[in-house]
Amino acid sequence: MTTAVARRLGRPGLGVVAAAALTAALAAQEPQPQFSSSVQLVEVYATVTDASGGPVTGLRQSDFTVFEDDERQVVSAFAAGEFPLTVALGIDRSWSMAGDRLRLAKQASQAFLRELKPDDRSMVVAISNEADVIAPLSMDRPAQSRAVAALDPWSTTALHDAIIAALDRLEPEPGRQALVLFSDGADRYSAASAAQVVARARRSNALIYPIALGRERPPLLAELAVRTSGRSFLLRDARDLEPTLAAIARELRYQYLLGYVPANPLVRGEREWRSIRVSVSGQRPGVRVRARDGYATE
């Protein structure tokens, strides 16, 4: 059974499935649904975790319920397992990271890169007064690890601008996307405001996993995780960074792709925000479902 192209409509980040990503995700699934070239299929990646925070696997399409604007939708596409991933790793290299913090950060970043699957693509962004792509998007993990090892502390933390730059770079890539980043301080001297970062994240398809090092977690980081169905972390000790990044890498291996044609059809040129809510039937205590909270149309 062949899968025809699902047409992408609306602004970037709408979440309408790109044909290449959906075909790859469903290639090993049976039966495979057919899609008309005129279908407007919205994709939602869902992460299901248990009380310990570990992934819940083995769920079926019938276990999920999806609502758009509080109206139940018919899930017409489903895939479970490990999908190819495109991930950006953002490393704070500002002066406040000098010494053991940067040494541990580089060690943890290299371990994270080793956790990725061979067919995953990754890039490394060094965060200082600007976002420097020190390793471009590729599957060449050794080269990326060497780029991380060469990092030295530099300048301040333009965190807002770095997040937007990373999301802009991920935007044209097909399939599942994630931005994993960590910083030990609040934003310094970015041109973009926190509100602009949130607005950009809501237009993106990327799951955002922000990690704050220190005593406080900037509210922006928690909001970015909630809006995109990622997770945020507050670490008081930089030695906790490596196991945290390893846990994120494991979580990214086990997710569910749900696709549906909106019961209320999308209208080209019409701008609105549509909310999304995903639940799992017969949930056990402690089981949690995370999915992005909606998408913007145009």
C-alpha positions as CSV (number, residue, x, y, z in Angstrom):
1,M,0.0,0.0,0.0
2,T,1.5,3.4,-1.0
3,T,1.2,6.6,0.9
4,A,0.5,9.7,-1.2
5,V,1.8,13.2,-0.4
6,A,0.0,15.0,2.4
7,R,0.0,18.7,1.4
8,R,1.4,21.2,3.9
9,L,-0.6,24.3,4.4
10,G,-0.2,27.4,6.7
11,R,2.7,29.0,8.4
12,P,5.9,27.1,9.4
13,G,5.3,25.3,12.7
14,L,1.6,24.6,11.9
15,G,2.3,20.9,12.5
16,V,0.8,19.6,9.3
17,V,2.7,16.5,8.4
18,A,5.5,16.6,5.8
19,A,5.2,13.6,3.5
20,A,8.8,12.5,4.0
21,A,8.6,12.5,7.8
22,L,5.3,10.6,7.9
23,T,6.3,8.1,5.3
24,A,9.5,7.3,7.3
25,A,7.6,7.0,10.6
26,L,5.0,4.7,9.2
27,A,7.1,2.7,6.8
28,A,7.3,-0.3,9.2
29,Q,3.7,0.1,10.5
30,E,0.8,-2.0,9.2
31,P,-1.7,-1.3,7.9
32,Q,-0.5,1.9,6.3
33,P,-3.2,4.5,5.7
34,Q,-3.6,6.3,2.4
35,F,-3.6,10.1,2.2
36,S,-5.0,12.2,-0.6
37,S,-2.9,15.0,-2.0
38,S,-5.5,17.4,-0.7
39,V,-5.6,16.1,2.9
40,Q,-4.6,18.5,5.7
41,L,-3.2,16.2,8.2
42,V,-2.1,17.6,11.6
43,E,0.7,15.8,13.4
44,V,1.2,15.6,17.1
45,Y,4.1,13.9,18.9
46,A,3.1,12.6,22.3
47,T,5.4,11.5,25.1
48,V,3.9,9.2,27.7
49,T,5.8,8.7,31.0
50,D,5.2,6.7,34.2
51,A,5.4,7.8,37.8
52,S,9.2,7.4,37.7
53,G,9.5,9.6,34.6
54,G,10.4,6.6,32.4
55,P,8.8,6.1,28.9
56,V,5.5,4.1,28.6
57,T,5.8,1.9,25.5
58,G,3.4,-0.6,23.8
59,L,0.4,1.7,23.5
60,R,-1.9,1.4,20.5
61,Q,-3.8,4.0,18.4
62,S,-7.0,3.1,20.2
63,D,-5.4,4.1,23.6
64,F,-5.2,7.7,22.5
65,T,-7.8,10.4,22.3
66,V,-7.1,13.7,20.6
67,F,-9.1,16.9,21.0
68,E,-8.8,20.1,18.9
69,D,-10.6,23.1,20.4
70,D,-12.3,20.6,22.8
71,E,-13.7,18.7,19.8
72,R,-12.7,15.0,19.6
73,Q,-10.8,14.2,16.4
74,V,-10.5,10.9,14.5
75,V,-6.9,9.7,14.6
76,S,-6.2,8.5,11.1
77,A,-2.4,8.0,11.3
78,F,-0.4,6.4,14.1
79,A,3.2,5.3,14.6
80,A,5.1,4.2,17.7
81,G,8.7,3.7,18.3
82,E,11.9,5.3,17.4
83,F,11.6,8.0,14.7
84,P,14.6,9.7,13.0
85,L,15.3,12.9,14.9
86,T,16.8,16.2,14.1
87,V,18.2,17.9,17.2
88,A,20.0,21.1,18.1
89,L,22.1,21.0,21.2
90,G,22.6,24.5,22.7
91,I,25.6,24.9,25.1
92,D,26.1,28.0,27.3
93,R,29.7,29.0,26.9
94,S,29.5,32.4,28.6
95,W,32.1,33.6,31.1
96,S,30.0,32.4,34.1
97,M,30.5,28.8,32.8
98,A,34.3,29.0,33.1
99,G,36.1,26.3,35.0
100,D,34.4,23.1,36.2
101,R,31.0,24.0,34.9
102,L,32.1,24.3,31.3
103,R,34.3,21.2,31.6
104,L,31.3,19.1,32.9
105,A,29.0,20.7,30.3
106,K,31.3,19.6,27.5
107,Q,31.6,16.1,29.0
108,A,27.8,15.8,29.3
109,S,27.3,17.2,25.8
110,Q,29.6,14.6,24.3
111,A,27.8,11.9,26.1
112,F,24.5,13.1,24.8
113,L,25.7,13.1,21.2
114,R,26.9,9.4,21.7
115,E,23.3,8.5,22.9
116,L,21.8,9.5,19.6
117,K,21.0,6.9,17.0
118,P,23.2,6.6,13.9
119,D,20.5,8.0,11.6
120,D,19.7,11.0,13.8
121,R,21.0,14.3,12.7
122,S,22.4,16.8,15.2
123,M,24.0,20.2,15.3
124,V,25.7,22.1,18.1
125,V,25.1,25.7,19.0
126,A,27.5,27.6,21.3
127,I,25.6,30.3,23.3
128,S,27.4,33.5,24.2
129,N,26.6,37.0,23.1
130,E,25.5,35.3,19.9
131,A,24.5,31.9,18.6
132,D,27.5,30.2,17.0
133,V,26.9,27.0,15.0
134,I,30.1,25.2,15.9
135,A,29.0,21.9,14.3
136,P,26.5,22.0,11.4
137,L,23.6,19.7,11.1
138,S,24.9,16.2,10.2
139,M,25.3,12.6,11.4
140,D,29.0,13.1,12.0
141,R,29.1,12.7,15.8
142,P,32.9,12.5,16.1
143,A,33.3,15.9,14.4
144,Q,30.6,17.4,16.6
145,S,32.3,16.0,19.7
146,R,35.6,17.6,18.7
147,A,33.9,20.9,18.2
148,V,32.4,20.7,21.7
149,A,35.8,19.8,23.2
150,A,37.3,22.9,21.6
151,L,34.9,25.3,23.4
152,D,36.3,28.0,25.6
153,P,34.3,30.4,27.7
154,W,33.3,33.6,26.0
155,S,31.2,36.8,26.5
156,T,27.6,37.0,27.9
157,T,24.4,34.9,27.5
158,A,22.1,36.1,24.7
159,L,19.8,33.1,25.4
160,H,16.7,34.5,23.7
161,D,18.4,35.1,20.4
162,A,20.1,31.7,20.5
163,I,16.8,29.9,21.0
164,I,15.2,31.7,18.0
165,A,18.3,31.1,15.8
166,A,18.2,27.4,16.6
167,L,14.5,27.1,15.9
168,D,15.0,29.0,12.6
169,R,17.6,26.5,11.6
170,L,15.5,23.5,12.5
171,E,12.4,24.9,10.8
172,P,12.9,23.6,7.2
173,E,14.0,20.1,8.3
174,P,11.4,17.3,7.9
175,G,10.2,15.0,10.7
176,R,10.7,15.1,14.4
177,Q,12.7,18.0,15.8
178,A,14.0,18.9,19.2
179,L,16.0,21.7,20.8
180,V,18.0,20.7,23.9
181,L,19.8,23.5,25.7
182,F,21.3,24.5,29.0
183,S,22.4,27.7,30.6
184,D,23.5,28.8,34.1
185,G,22.0,32.3,33.9
186,A,19.3,34.6,32.8
187,D,19.3,36.2,29.4
188,R,21.8,39.0,28.8
189,Y,21.6,41.5,25.9
190,S,19.4,39.6,23.5
191,A,17.5,41.6,20.8
192,A,14.5,39.3,21.3
193,S,12.2,39.5,24.3
194,A,10.9,36.5,26.2
195,A,7.4,37.0,24.6
196,Q,9.0,36.8,21.1
197,V,10.8,33.6,22.0
198,V,7.5,32.0,23.2
199,A,5.7,33.1,20.1
200,R,8.5,31.7,17.9
201,A,8.4,28.4,19.8
202,R,4.6,28.1,19.3
203,R,5.1,28.4,15.6
204,S,7.8,25.7,15.6
205,N,7.5,21.9,15.4
206,A,10.4,21.4,17.8
207,L,10.1,19.9,21.3
208,I,12.2,22.1,23.6
209,Y,14.1,20.7,26.6
210,P,15.6,23.6,28.5
211,I,18.0,23.0,31.5
212,A,18.7,25.7,34.0
213,L,21.9,25.4,36.1
214,G,21.9,27.2,39.4
215,R,19.4,28.2,42.1
216,E,16.5,29.5,39.9
217,R,14.8,28.5,36.7
218,P,13.8,31.4,34.5
219,P,10.0,31.3,34.0
220,L,10.6,31.4,30.2
221,L,12.3,28.0,30.2
222,A,9.5,26.2,32.0
223,E,7.0,27.8,29.6
224,L,8.9,26.8,26.5
225,A,8.8,23.2,27.7
226,V,5.1,23.2,28.4
227,R,4.2,24.9,25.1
228,T,6.2,22.5,23.0
229,S,5.6,19.2,25.0
230,G,9.3,19.0,26.1
231,R,10.5,19.0,29.7
232,S,12.4,21.6,31.7
233,F,14.9,20.9,34.4
234,L,16.6,22.8,37.3
235,L,20.0,21.5,38.3
236,R,21.8,22.9,41.3
237,D,25.0,20.9,40.5
238,A,26.6,20.7,37.1
239,R,27.5,17.1,37.8
240,D,23.8,16.3,37.3
241,L,24.0,17.5,33.7
242,E,25.2,14.3,32.2
243,P,22.5,12.0,33.6
244,T,19.9,14.6,32.7
245,L,21.0,14.8,29.1
246,A,21.1,11.0,29.0
247,A,17.5,10.8,30.2
248,I,16.4,13.3,27.6
249,A,18.1,11.3,24.9
250,R,16.3,8.1,26.1
251,E,12.9,9.9,26.2
252,L,13.4,11.1,22.6
253,R,13.6,7.5,21.5
254,Y,10.1,6.5,22.7
255,Q,7.3,8.7,21.4
256,Y,4.1,8.4,19.5
257,L,3.0,10.1,16.3
258,L,-0.7,10.9,16.0
259,G,-2.2,12.3,12.8
260,Y,-5.7,13.6,12.2
261,V,-7.6,15.6,9.7
262,P,-9.3,18.5,11.6
263,A,-13.0,18.1,11.9
264,N,-13.2,21.8,11.4
265,P,-11.3,22.2,8.1
266,L,-8.3,24.5,7.8
267,V,-8.9,27.6,5.7
268,R,-6.0,29.0,3.8
269,G,-5.3,32.7,4.8
270,E,-7.3,32.5,8.0
271,R,-5.3,33.2,11.1
272,E,-6.3,31.5,14.4
273,W,-4.9,29.5,17.2
274,R,-6.2,25.9,17.6
275,S,-5.7,24.1,20.9
276,I,-4.7,20.5,21.2
277,R,-5.3,18.1,24.1
278,V,-4.2,14.4,24.1
279,S,-5.2,11.8,26.7
280,V,-4.6,8.1,27.2
281,S,-7.4,5.8,28.1
282,G,-7.3,3.8,31.4
283,Q,-4.4,5.7,32.8
284,R,-2.6,4.3,35.8
285,P,-1.7,6.6,38.7
286,G,1.3,8.7,37.8
287,V,1.1,8.2,34.0
288,R,1.5,11.5,32.2
289,V,0.9,12.5,28.6
290,R,2.8,15.4,27.1
291,A,1.9,16.9,23.7
292,R,2.1,20.4,22.3
293,D,-0.8,22.7,23.3
294,G,-1.8,23.7,19.8
295,Y,-0.8,25.3,16.5
296,A,-1.3,28.6,14.6
297,T,-3.0,28.6,11.2
298,E,-2.6,31.2,8.5
